[in-house]
Amino acid sequence: MIKIKPKILLIDDDLDIQETIKALLKNENYEVYACSTVKEARLLLQKHRFACLLIDIYLPDMDGLEFIQSIQSQKLKIPAVVITGSSDIQKAQKAIRLGVFDYLVKPIKNRQLAQVINNAVTQYFLQQERRDLEKQKLLYQKHLEELVAQKVEELRESEIKYKNLVEQSLIGVFVLQDGRFQYLNRKTLEIFGGDSSEQFYSKNISDFFEGEKRSELEAKLNQCLSGERPYAQLTLPAFLPDGSQSILRLWFAPIQYQKRPAIEGIVIDVTDQVKAQQREQQLELQLMNAHKMAAIGNLVAGIAHNLNNPIAIIQANAELLKLKKVDYPELDKIIEQTRRMTSLVATIVMKGKREQSYDRVEINLNELIQQELEFFEANLFFKHKIEKRLELNKDLPTFKGRYSDFSQIFDNLIDNAIDAMTNSERRVLHVKTDYDQENIIFEFSDTGCGMDEEVKKRIFEPFFTTKANPHDESHAAGVPSGSGLGLSMVKSMLAEYGACIDVQSQKGKGTTFRIYIPYRK
């Protein structure tokens, strides 16, 4: 299968710059179309679908920013990168108001331009995928609403037609008495994973649900039967006979069945719809993270530049005083600390650059773990209240991976360990690395609150969390909070590397995450 190259439209009246940028972007595997005027650009936009626009502000027949504004008025969702040889603040402010993806001042470094274009194209395809998912969701909802409306209308026509339609319905229909199935149609049987109706008769619907969700279901059924509410609707995860799990949406209403109080129910499987929504939210989070990493990288570079100059001056003067044999006992300490600060600034800059990169590089887990733990020392609770024990195999092999992936994986695991040990009397974080013939192995163990089996089964579900909601107004300061996406993202990132994760936990004693990453010798 031939992979289609993303198309880039370059608009610049300087032919030398055109050729230079075209050569650079072709090496980055892009198909580049170049022109010198807005008129030519409009013709190209009619013929091709571009993933990014690279526009010079000063063009012969129109201002570049005015051209971007005209494109936006046509609802073309294409990220635009502005290039200019002038540091005109008013132009920059206008570009920001227009929402351009980036604003670059010539001369531009090749790596910088390539990274900006890569990020812009990534944003374009993420937004395109999100729009496609939204369209699919709306089509699915519309189809479902039309289907339900159609079936309800047909069911009212006659009792005979009702029975036939119920049996052939694409929506599950059933009747319960005392929580047990008294009637169910073919679709209900299919949704709940049964082979025959006979095996379901007298089976309790609660058997398909666990824990709090089971209690919630039983409470809604009782409320309907008692007349406390005329109907009930809820969406729950169901555990099927074959061991799989589905997300079901159920509606209940009280009826009389064979002269006894009963519940008539409708059920549909919304697993695909829920997964599409979760995928959309994860894409939004990835897009936000991409913007955040780019902003952090720029901020770190600026801070580092402003720190390095005064540090260098302090260090140089201290060493000069030492050469002059000035009798000042603190000089060695000053020189030592300025060197340490220089090293720390360099480490921060390197981490920022690595986390912006999407390239796969050779990763040494020992170095990465030690670096992440060093950055967590900024958390005073982690620094002073948690004992760190490292057991790192010095012969650990490297492997190909994205630095940002494993930085996020470690950050999530360490964050969870810190939260779990918030109220523990004994706080120990044990980090171990090792390897065998097939896998690189690393594990994080804590002496925190641990988990029971029910929670352990669900920790990798998107948006499942036992922590407080950070956006809840009643959330107290200092209490661990979370969105429920951390471990879900850890699992999905590891899956890309064919890695597997094993979790061992005891309530009140602690948790161990052990991860196996395949590698080539």
Wavefront OBJ file of the C-alpha trace (Angstrom):
o trace
v 0.000 0.000 0.000
v 1.480 3.360 -1.069
v 1.522 5.953 1.702
v 0.285 9.357 0.479
v 2.661 12.201 1.314
v 1.089 15.210 3.099
v 0.934 18.266 0.828
v 2.449 21.605 1.838
v 1.657 24.902 0.052
v 4.596 27.366 0.120
v 3.853 30.989 -0.873
v 6.987 33.170 -1.131
v 8.138 35.464 -3.943
v 11.818 34.757 -3.209
v 12.719 31.887 -5.565
v 15.903 31.031 -3.662
v 13.926 30.602 -0.447
v 11.372 28.534 -2.363
v 14.026 26.101 -3.558
v 15.688 25.855 -0.131
v 12.441 25.129 1.730
v 11.206 22.725 -0.957
v 14.401 20.698 -0.679
v 14.176 20.613 3.124
v 10.528 19.544 3.245
v 10.945 16.932 0.512
v 13.603 15.332 2.713
v 10.961 15.291 5.475
v 8.712 13.243 3.131
v 6.300 16.037 2.166
v 4.933 16.910 -1.279
v 5.601 20.635 -1.688
v 3.775 23.035 -4.033
v 5.344 26.490 -4.314
v 4.106 29.748 -5.808
v 4.922 33.460 -5.635
v 1.492 35.127 -5.530
v -1.862 34.825 -3.798
v -3.546 34.419 -7.184
v -1.506 31.289 -7.903
v -2.139 30.036 -4.355
v -5.923 30.270 -4.772
v -5.750 28.127 -7.922
v -3.656 25.502 -6.120
v -6.087 25.462 -3.163
v -8.919 24.651 -5.582
v -7.023 21.669 -7.001
v -5.315 20.150 -3.944
v -5.930 19.332 -0.302
v -3.095 20.762 1.789
v -2.119 19.786 5.347
v -0.233 23.047 6.023
v 0.302 26.523 4.511
v 3.732 28.212 4.725
v 3.204 31.908 3.889
v 5.475 34.941 3.626
v 3.818 38.080 5.036
v 4.948 40.349 2.196
v 3.645 39.100 -1.168
v 3.430 41.007 -4.476
v -0.354 41.012 -4.851
v -1.661 40.781 -1.274
v -0.580 40.904 2.365
v 0.031 37.350 3.638
v -2.052 37.862 6.801
v -4.988 39.217 4.768
v -4.790 36.085 2.626
v -4.926 33.898 5.766
v -7.961 35.868 6.950
v -9.694 35.310 3.606
v -8.997 31.563 3.826
v -10.474 31.421 7.328
v -13.629 33.157 6.098
v -14.030 30.271 3.620
v -13.982 27.789 6.566
v -10.785 26.101 5.342
v -9.312 24.369 8.404
v -5.633 24.408 7.381
v -2.888 25.338 9.899
v -0.856 28.310 8.646
v 2.796 29.016 9.460
v 3.881 32.615 8.790
v 7.474 33.467 7.759
v 8.875 36.973 7.580
v 12.155 38.802 7.459
v 10.811 41.599 9.676
v 10.306 41.723 13.457
v 7.166 43.863 13.118
v 5.344 43.525 16.477
v 2.010 44.673 15.025
v 2.197 41.985 12.344
v 3.034 39.374 14.987
v 0.085 40.484 17.143
v -2.272 40.307 14.176
v -0.973 36.824 13.331
v -1.681 35.681 16.895
v -5.219 37.103 16.724
v -5.781 35.195 13.485
v -4.728 31.999 15.252
v -1.812 31.086 12.980
v -0.006 27.915 14.036
v 3.411 29.607 14.311
v 5.219 32.849 13.412
v 8.845 32.471 12.274
v 11.353 35.278 11.661
v 14.041 34.772 9.003
v 16.688 33.410 9.022
v 15.059 30.153 10.087
v 17.015 27.076 11.123
v 16.208 23.966 9.078
v 15.504 21.808 12.131
v 13.252 24.469 13.629
v 11.235 24.809 10.414
v 10.943 21.032 9.983
v 9.739 20.604 13.586
v 7.137 23.378 13.237
v 5.814 21.889 9.971
v 5.727 18.384 11.509
v 3.734 19.715 14.489
v 1.344 21.640 12.219
v 0.710 18.584 10.019
v 0.177 16.434 13.127
v -2.405 18.953 14.359
v -4.120 18.953 10.954
v -4.554 15.175 10.900
v -5.587 14.990 14.583
v -8.270 17.639 13.988
v -9.360 15.883 10.796
v -9.683 12.577 12.662
v -11.629 14.280 15.434
v -14.051 15.806 12.901
v -14.493 12.391 11.255
v -15.224 10.800 14.633
v -17.747 13.537 15.402
v -19.492 12.958 12.058
v -19.600 9.203 12.719
v -21.000 9.820 16.177
v -23.721 12.143 14.855
v -24.615 9.696 12.075
v -24.758 6.869 14.595
v -26.974 8.888 16.958
v -29.228 10.008 14.118
v -29.504 6.457 12.819
v -30.251 5.192 16.319
v -32.874 7.873 16.976
v -34.560 7.192 13.632
v -34.462 3.469 14.282
v -35.942 3.784 17.773
v -38.670 6.157 16.542
v -39.505 3.822 13.684
v -39.685 0.738 15.876
v -41.758 2.424 18.583
v -44.293 3.583 15.999
v -44.520 0.135 14.452
v -44.890 -1.565 17.825
v -48.048 0.448 18.496
v -49.899 -0.723 15.388
v -51.092 -4.106 16.640
v -50.367 -6.815 19.151
v -49.504 -9.366 16.454
v -47.242 -6.967 14.640
v -45.787 -6.010 18.030
v -44.693 -9.573 18.725
v -43.156 -10.021 15.285
v -41.335 -6.712 15.371
v -40.024 -7.275 18.895
v -38.519 -10.593 17.906
v -36.859 -9.099 14.812
v -35.952 -5.763 16.417
v -32.417 -4.398 16.308
v -33.009 -3.196 19.879
v -33.069 -5.570 22.829
v -36.490 -5.851 24.523
v -37.152 -7.833 27.709
v -39.471 -8.234 30.712
v -38.326 -8.718 34.316
v -40.128 -9.903 37.428
v -38.238 -9.894 40.724
v -35.181 -8.948 38.673
v -35.365 -12.148 36.584
v -35.980 -12.489 32.838
v -39.520 -13.561 31.965
v -39.270 -12.640 28.302
v -36.418 -11.503 26.022
v -36.170 -11.078 22.277
v -33.430 -12.286 19.953
v -31.445 -9.025 20.158
v -31.416 -9.077 23.962
v -30.101 -12.627 23.823
v -27.378 -11.522 21.411
v -26.404 -8.479 23.488
v -26.099 -10.482 26.723
v -24.133 -13.262 24.985
v -26.631 -16.113 25.352
v -27.132 -19.173 23.145
v -30.822 -19.800 23.804
v -33.734 -18.041 25.480
v -34.352 -21.018 27.782
v -31.019 -20.592 29.564
v -31.893 -16.963 30.335
v -35.392 -17.485 31.721
v -35.317 -16.991 35.497
v -31.726 -15.644 35.273
v -31.271 -12.426 37.277
v -30.194 -9.378 35.248
v -27.986 -8.290 38.183
v -25.703 -11.269 37.509
v -24.234 -9.378 34.529
v -23.056 -6.427 36.634
v -20.602 -6.018 39.514
v -20.011 -3.878 42.602
v -21.441 -0.375 42.724
v -22.940 -0.683 39.233
v -24.927 -3.730 40.309
v -26.252 -1.849 43.350
v -27.154 1.128 41.137
v -29.106 -1.140 38.752
v -31.048 -2.826 41.572
v -31.884 0.563 43.133
v -33.323 1.874 39.826
v -35.418 -1.287 39.326
v -36.855 -1.005 42.843
v -37.661 2.692 42.338
v -39.613 1.875 39.162
v -41.532 -0.987 40.799
v -42.417 1.111 43.855
v -43.773 3.935 41.691
v -41.094 6.322 42.954
v -40.144 7.044 39.348
v -42.058 6.380 36.068
v -38.969 5.222 34.176
v -35.205 4.897 34.565
v -32.239 5.068 32.226
v -28.620 4.151 32.907
v -25.427 3.134 31.118
v -23.354 0.360 32.703
v -20.435 -1.989 31.937
v -21.738 -5.579 31.668
v -19.642 -8.730 32.137
v -20.734 -11.400 29.639
v -20.545 -15.221 29.930
v -17.549 -15.445 27.552
v -15.505 -13.134 29.804
v -15.807 -10.058 27.578
v -17.161 -6.683 28.659
v -19.684 -4.439 26.891
v -21.125 -1.016 27.664
v -24.932 -1.263 27.710
v -27.566 1.463 27.802
v -30.800 0.365 29.459
v -34.264 1.888 29.844
v -36.811 0.581 32.377
v -40.524 1.256 32.903
v -43.064 -0.446 35.231
v -45.800 -2.582 33.579
v -48.217 -5.390 34.418
v -47.132 -8.757 33.026
v -49.424 -11.748 33.466
v -51.337 -9.746 36.093
v -48.242 -9.127 38.222
v -45.982 -6.063 38.612
v -43.032 -6.244 36.237
v -40.385 -4.176 34.449
v -40.294 -3.727 30.692
v -36.798 -2.939 29.482
v -34.942 -1.897 26.358
v -31.205 -2.440 25.908
v -28.678 -1.418 23.260
v -24.938 -2.041 23.053
v -23.146 1.337 22.976
v -19.604 -0.017 23.362
v -18.435 1.358 19.987
v -20.041 4.740 20.625
v -18.422 5.084 24.071
v -15.038 4.039 22.683
v -15.371 6.636 19.903
v -16.082 9.332 22.502
v -13.108 8.213 24.587
v -10.896 8.196 21.486
v -12.026 11.735 20.674
v -11.203 12.913 24.196
v -7.802 11.216 24.066
v -7.076 12.901 20.713
v -7.987 16.263 22.233
v -5.665 15.533 25.150
v -2.833 14.552 22.782
v -3.365 17.776 20.828
v -3.268 19.800 24.044
v -0.103 17.965 25.127
v 1.563 18.701 21.768
v 0.855 22.431 22.182
v 1.931 22.307 25.826
v 5.232 20.568 25.020
v 6.001 23.098 22.277
v 5.286 25.986 24.648
v 7.331 24.425 27.465
v 10.260 23.836 25.104
v 10.284 27.478 24.023
v 9.927 28.659 27.628
v 12.749 26.405 28.847
v 15.067 27.598 26.073
v 14.393 31.226 26.979
v 14.889 30.697 30.715
v 18.084 28.715 30.119
v 19.493 31.498 27.935
v 18.758 34.115 30.613
v 20.234 31.972 33.404
v 23.406 30.825 31.666
v 24.806 34.332 31.153
v 24.823 35.442 34.842
v 25.967 31.981 35.970
v 28.909 32.145 33.546
v 29.846 35.613 34.824
v 29.741 34.480 38.472
v 31.806 31.383 37.699
v 34.399 33.290 35.643
v 34.872 35.948 38.326
v 35.149 33.356 41.072
v 37.805 31.449 39.133
v 39.624 34.728 38.395
v 39.705 35.548 42.116
v 41.039 32.091 42.814
v 43.826 32.555 40.245
v 44.739 35.819 41.997
v 44.980 33.766 45.206
v 42.415 35.883 47.017
v 42.020 34.502 50.537
v 38.296 33.708 50.453
v 37.378 30.179 51.637
v 33.949 30.221 49.955
v 35.380 30.470 46.398
v 35.545 26.695 45.874
v 31.936 26.338 46.995
v 30.830 29.158 44.637
v 32.642 27.552 41.693
v 31.233 24.109 42.537
v 27.650 25.399 42.787
v 27.839 27.444 39.551
v 29.064 24.341 37.708
v 26.202 22.375 39.229
v 23.705 25.053 38.128
v 25.150 25.035 34.587
v 24.777 21.248 34.455
v 21.206 21.418 35.785
v 20.178 24.063 33.212
v 21.681 21.930 30.424
v 19.740 18.896 31.692
v 16.469 20.855 31.747
v 17.034 22.117 28.190
v 17.854 18.605 26.968
v 14.707 17.184 28.599
v 12.595 19.923 26.997
v 14.043 19.197 23.533
v 13.589 15.446 23.908
v 9.964 15.750 25.001
v 9.165 17.800 21.882
v 10.656 15.168 19.572
v 8.558 12.407 17.973
v 11.628 10.549 16.687
v 12.585 7.118 17.993
v 16.035 7.089 19.565
v 18.136 4.684 21.629
v 16.822 4.899 25.198
v 18.740 3.952 28.332
v 16.029 3.363 30.944
v 18.448 3.724 33.857
v 19.445 7.237 32.783
v 15.847 8.225 32.045
v 14.576 6.942 35.416
v 17.307 8.778 37.325
v 16.579 11.977 35.398
v 12.824 11.774 36.075
v 13.405 11.090 39.783
v 15.737 14.093 39.935
v 13.030 16.338 38.471
v 10.501 15.025 41.019
v 12.818 16.347 43.758
v 11.070 19.693 43.128
v 8.094 18.101 44.945
v 9.010 18.664 48.616
v 6.791 15.800 49.799
v 8.575 13.446 47.397
v 12.005 14.822 48.321
v 11.699 14.718 52.114
v 8.895 12.271 52.958
v 9.484 9.364 50.545
v 12.440 6.997 50.719
v 13.812 6.139 47.260
v 15.422 2.747 46.658
v 17.028 2.147 43.261
v 18.056 -1.277 42.025
v 19.234 -0.575 38.475
v 21.044 -3.202 36.395
v 24.154 -1.418 35.089
v 24.294 -3.766 32.060
v 20.729 -2.925 30.973
v 20.524 -2.855 27.137
v 19.080 0.115 25.264
v 16.107 0.003 22.895
v 14.476 2.204 20.240
v 11.654 4.400 21.507
v 10.290 7.924 21.848
v 11.774 9.748 24.812
v 8.492 11.609 25.425
v 6.504 8.333 25.644
v 8.613 6.846 28.419
v 8.989 10.181 30.196
v 5.169 10.357 30.413
v 4.935 6.682 31.450
v 7.381 7.201 34.338
v 5.742 10.492 35.342
v 2.327 8.806 35.607
v 3.651 5.825 37.585
v 5.614 8.045 39.989
v 2.640 10.425 40.408
v 0.365 7.491 41.270
v 2.908 6.144 43.769
v 3.176 9.556 45.478
v -0.630 9.866 45.704
v -0.967 6.296 47.031
v 1.519 7.000 49.854
v 0.019 10.348 50.922
v -1.422 8.938 54.171
v 0.933 5.961 54.639
v 3.073 5.671 57.763
v 5.876 4.016 55.790
v 6.686 5.586 52.421
v 9.125 3.720 50.174
v 9.394 3.929 46.378
v 11.392 0.987 45.012
v 12.488 1.213 41.353
v 14.156 -1.780 39.726
v 15.435 -2.531 36.203
v 16.565 -5.855 34.767
v 16.457 -7.861 31.539
v 16.255 -11.413 30.243
v 16.663 -13.044 26.828
v 13.580 -11.304 25.382
v 12.537 -8.350 27.522
v 13.785 -5.289 29.329
v 11.989 -5.289 32.683
v 11.341 -2.365 34.980
v 9.108 -2.140 38.022
v 7.807 0.560 40.354
v 6.755 -0.548 43.856
v 5.204 1.608 46.556
v 4.076 1.063 50.141
v 0.846 2.980 49.623
v -2.847 2.247 50.100
v -2.990 -0.590 47.541
v -6.114 -1.783 45.667
v -8.753 -4.475 45.966
v -9.455 -6.825 43.043
v -12.478 -4.858 41.815
v -10.495 -1.616 41.468
v -7.496 -3.460 40.019
v -9.671 -4.825 37.165
v -10.631 -1.314 36.085
v -7.489 0.820 36.539
v -6.721 0.867 32.789
v -10.251 1.965 31.791
v -10.252 5.531 30.402
v -11.663 8.027 32.952
v -11.853 5.463 35.791
v -10.314 6.854 38.986
v -10.603 6.463 42.753
v -9.177 9.966 43.270
v -11.080 13.208 43.712
v -12.160 15.220 40.678
v -9.708 18.153 40.358
v -12.522 20.351 38.974
v -14.908 19.611 41.865
v -15.441 22.730 43.982
v -15.547 20.559 47.133
v -12.101 19.119 46.370
v -9.850 19.857 49.364
v -6.305 21.143 48.880
v -3.631 18.491 49.369
v -5.993 15.617 48.566
v -4.824 13.535 45.544
v -6.925 14.160 42.428
v -6.952 12.830 38.875
v -8.801 12.560 35.561
v -8.591 8.756 35.169
v -6.576 9.007 31.938
v -3.027 8.436 33.241
v -2.872 4.628 33.370
v -5.041 4.336 30.247
v -2.436 6.382 28.344
v 0.397 4.322 29.896
v -1.177 1.115 28.602
v -1.835 2.495 25.100
v 1.724 3.890 24.820
v 3.247 0.568 25.928
v 1.055 -1.341 23.458
v 2.778 0.524 20.611
v 6.042 -1.168 21.672
v 4.491 -4.619 22.132
v 5.068 -4.241 25.871
v 2.901 -5.821 28.558
v 2.217 -4.665 32.103
v 1.610 -6.768 35.213
v 0.039 -5.306 38.365
v 0.299 -6.786 41.855
v -1.443 -5.041 44.740
v -2.617 -5.648 48.291
v -5.109 -3.389 49.997
v -3.318 -1.402 52.693
v 0.154 -2.713 51.780
v 1.124 -1.313 48.386
v 1.286 -1.837 44.630
v 3.869 -3.038 42.107
v 3.749 -2.241 38.368
v 6.044 -4.551 36.388
v 6.547 -3.764 32.687
v 8.112 -6.005 30.027
v 9.475 -4.333 26.870
v 10.603 -6.617 23.999
v 14.019 -5.738 22.582
v 16.431 -6.924 19.920
v 19.924 -7.942 20.965
l 1 2 3 4 5 6 7 8 9 10 11 12 13 14 15 16 17 18 19 20 21 22 23 24 25 26 27 28 29 30 31 32 33 34 35 36 37 38 39 40 41 42 43 44 45 46 47 48 49 50 51 52 53 54 55 56 57 58 59 60 61 62 63 64 65 66 67 68 69 70 71 72 73 74 75 76 77 78 79 80 81 82 83 84 85 86 87 88 89 90 91 92 93 94 95 96 97 98 99 100 101 102 103 104 105 106 107 108 109 110 111 112 113 114 115 116 117 118 119 120 121 122 123 124 125 126 127 128 129 130 131 132 133 134 135 136 137 138 139 140 141 142 143 144 145 146 147 148 149 150 151 152 153 154 155 156 157 158 159 160 161 162 163 164 165 166 167 168 169 170 171 172 173 174 175 176 177 178 179 180 181 182 183 184 185 186 187 188 189 190 191 192 193 194 195 196 197 198 199 200 201 202 203 204 205 206 207 208 209 210 211 212 213 214 215 216 217 218 219 220 221 222 223 224 225 226 227 228 229 230 231 232 233 234 235 236 237 238 239 240 241 242 243 244 245 246 247 248 249 250 251 252 253 254 255 256 257 258 259 260 261 262 263 264 265 266 267 268 269 270 271 272 273 274 275 276 277 278 279 280 281 282 283 284 285 286 287 288 289 290 291 292 293 294 295 296 297 298 299 300 301 302 303 304 305 306 307 308 309 310 311 312 313 314 315 316 317 318 319 320 321 322 323 324 325 326 327 328 329 330 331 332 333 334 335 336 337 338 339 340 341 342 343 344 345 346 347 348 349 350 351 352 353 354 355 356 357 358 359 360 361 362 363 364 365 366 367 368 369 370 371 372 373 374 375 376 377 378 379 380 381 382 383 384 385 386 387 388 389 390 391 392 393 394 395 396 397 398 399 400 401 402 403 404 405 406 407 408 409 410 411 412 413 414 415 416 417 418 419 420 421 422 423 424 425 426 427 428 429 430 431 432 433 434 435 436 437 438 439 440 441 442 443 444 445 446 447 448 449 450 451 452 453 454 455 456 457 458 459 460 461 462 463 464 465 466 467 468 469 470 471 472 473 474 475 476 477 478 479 480 481 482 483 484 485 486 487 488 489 490 491 492 493 494 495 496 497 498 499 500 501 502 503 504 505 506 507 508 509 510 511 512 513 514 515 516 517 518 519 520 521
